[in-house]
């Protein structure tokens, strides 16, 4: 007989709670699948952990984000001998989009506290007065046919045998890196040829089709239940730190100025160029607004011209 884990009781209208205590309560009740949520909130605890909920203000949040923006971007490079995460610095500063995600994670905690009546009455979420940083989302980088061929060949030859599968899934499903690294074998349905990657940002179940080549790879590697599809060799309960292998494959393939996230752009771009509507692309990628998908609209111009001429071309 299964037993339910008791959750910490929620205080009522307790402005004396520290941000550290509030984050602990929030994460104890968190049911989402955002694997970066804890990391970002842990950073916030280091910045504002001892501040009282009823005293934290937008100036403190703003100052913390300004300091964060001065740091170099980092990536997860695995675990050390003690099981602690290793993060290595990149050459570029933290992107505005990343800064916005940090602000959004803290804002989510405050919003949750308001909805659950933990925050004092008339509490105003200080993150609402933080201006979002402009994100340069209009520029999209996607692989040419030659680049794609060279990159997939380099991934097949990688010292990490699952790099090809990871890249192929990203390229053909448009899934985010975190969604793929968090994928467990229970989420893979080889009969229906789909993978379940939790829920979209809208809260809808997100089920993505997998192509034949990816299905073949998954059949060969098939694991069990809660096992990760892309596990670390030393700690199977953690995702494999693939960044060095990914960079090596890019170098071998001679593909420059390309991020792993650009595989998602490549997927959408290929679909747009081959007749998929913006609505279909947005549905696959889990976009909340059509405006997020419009960056691919220019790639569908040939398809739109053919459609107009086929339907309306005989009008006089």
N, C-alpha and C positions, 0 to 999 in steps of 0.2 A: 504494500500500500504506500503510495507516494505521499510525501509530506511537503507542505508549502513552507518556503523560507519566510520567516517573519521580517517585515520591513520596518525600519525605524519609524516611530510615530512622527507625524508632522506637527510642529508647533503652530499655534495660531497667533497671528499678528505680533510676531516677535522681532522687533527691530534690533534687538541686542545681539542677534545671531551674527557671527562673523562670516565673511565671504567663504572662508575655509569650511565652516560648518554647513553653510548653505550648499556649496558645491558637493560635499559629501552626501547630503540628503538627496540632491538632484540626481547624482550618479547612481545612488541606491535604487531610485525609482525609474531610471532611464531605461526605456525599452527599445530605443532605436538601434540602428546598425552602423552608425557613423563611427568608424574605427579611429578617427582623429579627434573625436570629441573630448576624450579623457586627456589626451596629450595637451590640447589647447587650454582646457580648464585647469590642468596642473600648472601650466604657465601663469594663468591668472591668479591662482592661489599664491604663487611665489611673489606676485606683484602686489596683490591687495588682500591676501589671506587674513590679515589681522584687523582689517577695517570692519566696522559694524555696518550691517545692512542699511540702517536708517541714516548713516552718515556718509556713505560712499557717494561721490558726485561725479558729474561728467568731466570735470577738470582732471580728476585722477585717472579716469579711463583714457582720456585724450593723451595725457602725458605718458602713460604706459605704452600706448600704441605708437606714439612718436619715437619712443626709445626702441621699440621693436623694429621699426622701419629702418633704423640705423644699423641693424645687424645684417650680417651676410646670411643668405639662405642656406639651409642645411638639409641633408637627406639622411634617412635611416640606413645605416651600414651594418646592421646585424647586432649581435650581443657579444659582450666580452665573456671571459671565463667565469665571472660571477653572475652571469645572466642579466647584466645591466645593459641598456641600449647604448649603441655607439652612433653618434651623429657626426657626419663630416661636413665641413663648410663647402659651399659652392662659391664660384667667383662672383656671381651676381647678387645684388641685394634682394631682400625679400620682396616679392611682387605685391602690388597693391591689392590684387585679388586675395592673397593670403592674409594680409592685414585685415581686410573686410571679413574674412572667415573667423578670425580671432574675435573681432568685435561681435559678430553674429552669435558665436558660442556663448559669450558672457550675457548677451542680450536674451538668449533663450533661457538662461538660468533665472534672470530677473522676471521674465514674462511668466515662467512656470511658478515662481514664488508668488506673483500677483494672483494668478488663476487659482492656486491652491490656498489662498488666504494666509500665506505665511508672512508676506510683507505687510508692514503697517498700512492702515487705511490711508488713501490718497498718496501712496508711494508712487513716485514717477520714475520709470525705467531710465536711468541716466544714459544708457546707450542710444536712446532715441534722439539725443542731442549731439550725437557723434556723426559728422559728415562722412558719407561713404567716399572712399577714394576711387577716382575714375579708373576703370579697368579697360585696357586696350584689347577688347574682345573682337574688334572688327577684322583684325589681321589674323588669317588662318593659314597655317602651314600644313600641307598634306603631301603625301608621297606621290611622286610621279610613278608611272608604270615600271620604269627601269629601276628606280630607287626601291620600290616595293619588292621587286624580284631579288635584287642584291641583298636587301635587309633580311628577307625571309631565309635566303640561303645561308647568310651569316649566322642567323639564329639557330638554324638546324645544326650547324657545325660548332655551336657554343659548347664550352666545357660544362655548362649547366644544361642538362638535357631537356628541361622543361621550359626553357626560354622561348623556343619556337611556339609551343602551345600558348603560353601567356601572350605573346605578341599577336598570334593568329586570332585569339579570342578578342583581344582589344580592337583589332583591326576589323573584325567581322561582326562584333556586337555593339561597338561603341561604348562599352562599359568603362567606368572609371577604374583607375589603378587600385584604389582601396576596395572597390567592389570585387575585383578579381582576386586580390590577395586574401580577402576574407572568405573566399569561396570554399565551401566544404563539400565533401562527396555526397552528403544528404541533399545538397542543393542541385545536384546534377541529375537530370532525367534523360537517360540515354535512349529510352523507348520513344519518348516524344521529341527528343533532340532539343531540349531547352535547358537553360540554367535559371535558377531562382536567385536573384541577387537582392533579396529583401524588398524594400519599398522605395518608390521614387520620392522626391522632395514634396510631392503632393500628398504622400501617404498611400498611394495606390501600389498594389503588388507589382513588382517589376520582374517580368519573365522574358528572357531573351532567347531567340532561336540560335542554334549553333549549326555551322555548316558541316558538310560531310568530313572534310579534312580534320576539323577540330574534334568531331565525334570519334573518328578513328584513333586519334591520339589519346582521348579520354578512355576509350575501351582498353587500350594497351596499358594504361597507368592505373586503372580503376582501383580506388581505395575503399575505405569503409566509413560509414556514418559521419562522425564528428571530425574525422581527419581532414586537415587542410589539403586542398588540391596542390598548393604550392608551398609546402612546408620547409622550414629551415632544416638543414641536415643535422645540426647539433641539438636544436630544440624544436621538435616537430609540432609543438603547440604554438609556435610563432611562424610568421610568414618568412619566406626566404628573402634575404637582402640582395636583390638581383641587380642593383644599380651598376656595380662594376662590370658585370657580364653584359648588361645592356649597352653601356658605353663602348665596350670592346667590340660588340657586334656593329654598332654604328660606325666605328672607325674602320673595321674590315670592309663594310659595305660602302664606305666613302659617302655617307649621308651626313650632311652638316646642318647645324642650326635646327635640330629636331629634338623635341621632347617626347617622353612617353605619352603625355596627354594629347600630342598631335596625332596619335593613332586614332583617337576618338574623332578628331576633325577629319582625318582621312576617310574614315568609315562614312561619315555624313556627306562628305564631298563626293565620294564615289556614288552614293545613292542619288544625290541631287543630279549628277551628270547622266544618270541612267533612268531618269523619269520619275523618281520618287517625289511625292509632294512634300511641302514644308511641314504639313500636318503629320504625315507618316514619319518623317525624319525626327520631328519633335517628340512623337510618341515613343519611338525607339530609344532616343537619348534621355527621355524623362524630363524634357524641358517644361518648366512651369508656364512660360509665356512664349507666344509665337515670335516675339521680338528677338528671343535668344537664338532662334533658328534662322532668322532672316539673313545672317551672314553668309549662308550658303545659297541664297536666292539667285545670285548672278550666275552660278554654275548650272542652273536649270534653264537658262535662257534658250538654249537650242531645243530642249524638250518643249518649252512653252510655245516657241515659234511653230514647231511641227504640229502641236495640238491645235493652235488657232487656225493654221492653214488647212488642217484635215477637216475641222468642223465648219469653219466659216469661209474657207478659201474660195468657194464657188459663188458667194454672194456678189451681186452686181447692183 
